[in-house]
Amino acid sequence: MDNEVLIPTEGNYLRIGDFAQVRITEAREHELVGEVVG
């Protein structure tokens, strides 16, 4: 597992390197998937 969380870009404006509060919604074999909260 690397230090990344996949976040769908729909409705979010995030640039590479930005920090955001996220809620983890899914754990895959080698990745985490989340959504921006707040």
Stockholm file with secondary structure:
# STOCKHOLM 1.0

chainA/1-38         MDNEVLIPTEGNYLRIGDFAQVRITEAREHELVGEVVG
#=GR chainA/1-38 SS CCSCEECCCTTCCCCTTCCCCEEEEEECSSCEEEEECC
#=GC SS_cons        CCSCEECCCTTCCCCTTCCCCEEEEEECSSCEEEEECC
//
